[in-house]
């Protein structure tokens, strides 16, 4: 058995030789598992094992091995839970909304998004179970489940969404599975079995095509309310309590917006990685990135708007029960994380995306002095000089305050000019900028979940423990389980991309290469500016 | 094509019949299998719950009498062998943010009539009984801690590790009216001592208060008693003493009433701010 597989894999069977170049390219990662594949699986698997070890330690000793205590009784696990469920929203966004609005450009990226949804939901659903003090009693949720509890709403909606997204992942796979079943006849036996089962007797008849289309359309409609419900009830875990900071009516849409933003940003990252790793430049083009970037920008701004709505309305009134929490967030122990999420995590990506998509401003480049490096250097020099003047003031008793002020204003103007001088640079490397912006948004999403969970718990009406310097510091167990869950997510995702084509073969077959005329990108990108195909 | 239509119709008929049969049979099957499954997995209804009888228990705490000695906490901890780090009745020193005035504020579980903890519990482990008590079934609790997130009074504690045991405590047969032996991974809280009140005794904290500051009684009898044996008419005490409930505005309807302290001439706001929490004063 093993020898036949090995020998036929070397020669290549007749089935694989009959693949056309389009199929050959997209199926290559599935057919050929190189050393890198095993190394990746091994490395991610090792991190997962560390996480599993940490969980065993936690099972043996109880949750005392975490940093959680009676005041901050939820921590990293619940943060990860909300983060993963948020990321999972992208499947519904791309496969459902883009399908229903007839955006054809979605074809090469829908499966990437659906697989993210599947992997993120598996990890997300695991997190609350890891957080349980009595995981062996998890069946009580079914035996004694109370529908009044938000946790039951979560279980119902997440399992429904998991089933729905699994179907949504499997349905468009059918023709590709049949292709692999017919052509990849020398696959390992377990994969031949998978291809056989998941192709559901597909023969590619017109009737089967009609039915598949109909099923996918139905799913696209069904999955949408479920997806929105999932993140709404996740937010209700918090919003159904009376705690200052969670006791909010906008938590549902607020969380849905954040979920979509982080999910869309994670798809951009997946697109970049797969494009490079699997040589998909012909399928995932700059135009796809541009469209995704528009989506990410829109969602980023929507989420920023919800943040402003939530915090400004509370901060304006400064009700006494909110005051301690808001003070802590705005200028207390969480201020660093809070402003990082708002400025570096949302505002900066918005500017990066907007600038990199703008029409090139040619005259900017003609101004000789507008170069980023000298401007940055000058700004730093001005800032340093202003600090130096303060130093001399205290040393020699001179009144240098006006000079320091002038220097600081100068530094500010130089910094502004520096930002302007960056625009042409941003425009010459749009994909790099999309990656930076998306990474910032994804990191922001995790940190934001953390500061939604922990600071609120630190500020109850009646604190049990005196407010020492830090009430919650995650332990190595929590970090290891967090790392393990991230690695587990990546492992599932990578594995999916190695047993099924991550870009749909049959859906992209009839797409003609639609390349838009150059607009918004600098001349560094060589694109045929002559194509006149319409924007879809 | 015609064949197919008939097939489909037959299929639908069969499916409909099957569904109907399942709908009719499901409760029957559930009746047969459900209890067996339940008792196998979690041991039936809440263990040791005697029902509580025809009472409506409540507590009145006279803040003017409390000197913050902490004897109530000690009496409670001794009676229930409360795991270390937990204070089922906790005495706060309440400090007005700007004035010098301060007073002591004992906080048991409020046994709310609209209990946020019970509302969110996914498995009916914490529940409201007809005698007003909010009890906690540690045989059923899964340790999700959403009740702790929901409780505005921070009256709930979690056994993060295996609690230290004594032989006497381990010898107890578990009942929701006593919650012993203590165990890892479940939530703990004040119970209003149903094991004592059912014998006509006052809860441990009430009888342990050297100032007679805590009154306990039955709303149905309109009477409350303290450790001095003073028995007062509840309705008069609440009106004449200008009684209040903590965080009344949240709508939790606590079953613990507070008679104001003499120093409490400032606004009601001050009672929220604990000295133990300097950030709250900022």
HADDOCK unambig.tbl for C-alpha pairs under 7 A between the chains (distance, minus, plus):
assign (segid A and resid 61 and name CA) (segid B and resid 161 and name CA) 6.34 0.50 0.50
assign (segid A and resid 62 and name CA) (segid B and resid 160 and name CA) 5.96 0.50 0.50
assign (segid A and resid 62 and name CA) (segid B and resid 161 and name CA) 5.14 0.50 0.50
assign (segid A and resid 62 and name CA) (segid B and resid 184 and name CA) 6.80 0.50 0.50
assign (segid A and resid 62 and name CA) (segid B and resid 185 and name CA) 6.58 0.50 0.50
assign (segid A and resid 63 and name CA) (segid B and resid 160 and name CA) 5.02 0.50 0.50
assign (segid A and resid 63 and name CA) (segid B and resid 161 and name CA) 6.48 0.50 0.50
assign (segid A and resid 64 and name CA) (segid B and resid 160 and name CA) 4.55 0.50 0.50
assign (segid A and resid 64 and name CA) (segid B and resid 161 and name CA) 5.11 0.50 0.50
assign (segid A and resid 70 and name CA) (segid B and resid 157 and name CA) 5.77 0.50 0.50
assign (segid A and resid 70 and name CA) (segid B and resid 158 and name CA) 6.27 0.50 0.50
assign (segid A and resid 73 and name CA) (segid B and resid 145 and name CA) 6.94 0.50 0.50
assign (segid A and resid 131 and name CA) (segid B and resid 144 and name CA) 6.84 0.50 0.50
assign (segid A and resid 132 and name CA) (segid B and resid 142 and name CA) 6.35 0.50 0.50
assign (segid A and resid 132 and name CA) (segid B and resid 143 and name CA) 5.07 0.50 0.50
assign (segid A and resid 132 and name CA) (segid B and resid 144 and name CA) 4.92 0.50 0.50
assign (segid A and resid 133 and name CA) (segid B and resid 142 and name CA) 6.19 0.50 0.50
assign (segid A and resid 133 and name CA) (segid B and resid 143 and name CA) 4.13 0.50 0.50
assign (segid A and resid 133 and name CA) (segid B and resid 144 and name CA) 6.44 0.50 0.50
assign (segid A and resid 133 and name CA) (segid B and resid 185 and name CA) 4.02 0.50 0.50
assign (segid A and resid 133 and name CA) (segid B and resid 186 and name CA) 6.31 0.50 0.50
assign (segid A and resid 134 and name CA) (segid B and resid 142 and name CA) 4.75 0.50 0.50
assign (segid A and resid 134 and name CA) (segid B and resid 143 and name CA) 5.42 0.50 0.50
assign (segid A and resid 134 and name CA) (segid B and resid 185 and name CA) 5.55 0.50 0.50
assign (segid A and resid 135 and name CA) (segid B and resid 142 and name CA) 6.64 0.50 0.50
assign (segid A and resid 137 and name CA) (segid B and resid 142 and name CA) 5.68 0.50 0.50
assign (segid A and resid 138 and name CA) (segid B and resid 142 and name CA) 6.50 0.50 0.50
assign (segid A and resid 140 and name CA) (segid B and resid 123 and name CA) 6.18 0.50 0.50
assign (segid A and resid 141 and name CA) (segid B and resid 122 and name CA) 6.47 0.50 0.50
assign (segid A and resid 141 and name CA) (segid B and resid 123 and name CA) 5.63 0.50 0.50
assign (segid A and resid 143 and name CA) (segid B and resid 38 and name CA) 6.65 0.50 0.50
assign (segid A and resid 144 and name CA) (segid B and resid 123 and name CA) 4.91 0.50 0.50
assign (segid A and resid 144 and name CA) (segid B and resid 124 and name CA) 6.56 0.50 0.50
assign (segid A and resid 145 and name CA) (segid B and resid 122 and name CA) 5.64 0.50 0.50
assign (segid A and resid 145 and name CA) (segid B and resid 123 and name CA) 4.85 0.50 0.50
assign (segid A and resid 146 and name CA) (segid B and resid 122 and name CA) 5.16 0.50 0.50
assign (segid A and resid 146 and name CA) (segid B and resid 123 and name CA) 5.72 0.50 0.50
assign (segid A and resid 146 and name CA) (segid B and resid 124 and name CA) 6.51 0.50 0.50
assign (segid A and resid 148 and name CA) (segid B and resid 119 and name CA) 6.41 0.50 0.50
assign (segid A and resid 148 and name CA) (segid B and resid 120 and name CA) 6.68 0.50 0.50
assign (segid A and resid 149 and name CA) (segid B and resid 119 and name CA) 6.26 0.50 0.50
assign (segid A and resid 149 and name CA) (segid B and resid 120 and name CA) 4.30 0.50 0.50
assign (segid A and resid 149 and name CA) (segid B and resid 121 and name CA) 5.67 0.50 0.50
assign (segid A and resid 149 and name CA) (segid B and resid 122 and name CA) 4.96 0.50 0.50
assign (segid A and resid 150 and name CA) (segid B and resid 120 and name CA) 6.24 0.50 0.50
assign (segid A and resid 151 and name CA) (segid B and resid 122 and name CA) 5.89 0.50 0.50
assign (segid A and resid 152 and name CA) (segid B and resid 122 and name CA) 6.13 0.50 0.50
assign (segid A and resid 241 and name CA) (segid B and resid 150 and name CA) 4.88 0.50 0.50
assign (segid A and resid 242 and name CA) (segid B and resid 150 and name CA) 6.54 0.50 0.50
assign (segid A and resid 242 and name CA) (segid B and resid 152 and name CA) 6.66 0.50 0.50
assign (segid A and resid 243 and name CA) (segid B and resid 152 and name CA) 6.74 0.50 0.50
assign (segid A and resid 324 and name CA) (segid B and resid 279 and name CA) 5.94 0.50 0.50
assign (segid A and resid 324 and name CA) (segid B and resid 280 and name CA) 5.00 0.50 0.50
assign (segid A and resid 324 and name CA) (segid B and resid 282 and name CA) 6.88 0.50 0.50
assign (segid A and resid 460 and name CA) (segid B and resid 152 and name CA) 6.83 0.50 0.50
assign (segid A and resid 461 and name CA) (segid B and resid 152 and name CA) 6.03 0.50 0.50
assign (segid A and resid 461 and name CA) (segid B and resid 153 and name CA) 6.58 0.50 0.50
assign (segid A and resid 461 and name CA) (segid B and resid 272 and name CA) 6.37 0.50 0.50
assign (segid A and resid 462 and name CA) (segid B and resid 153 and name CA) 5.63 0.50 0.50
assign (segid A and resid 462 and name CA) (segid B and resid 154 and name CA) 5.97 0.50 0.50
assign (segid A and resid 462 and name CA) (segid B and resid 272 and name CA) 6.85 0.50 0.50
assign (segid A and resid 463 and name CA) (segid B and resid 154 and name CA) 6.66 0.50 0.50
assign (segid A and resid 463 and name CA) (segid B and resid 277 and name CA) 7.00 0.50 0.50
assign (segid A and resid 464 and name CA) (segid B and resid 154 and name CA) 6.33 0.50 0.50
assign (segid A and resid 466 and name CA) (segid B and resid 276 and name CA) 4.91 0.50 0.50
assign (segid A and resid 466 and name CA) (segid B and resid 277 and name CA) 5.71 0.50 0.50
assign (segid A and resid 467 and name CA) (segid B and resid 276 and name CA) 6.90 0.50 0.50
assign (segid A and resid 467 and name CA) (segid B and resid 277 and name CA) 5.48 0.50 0.50
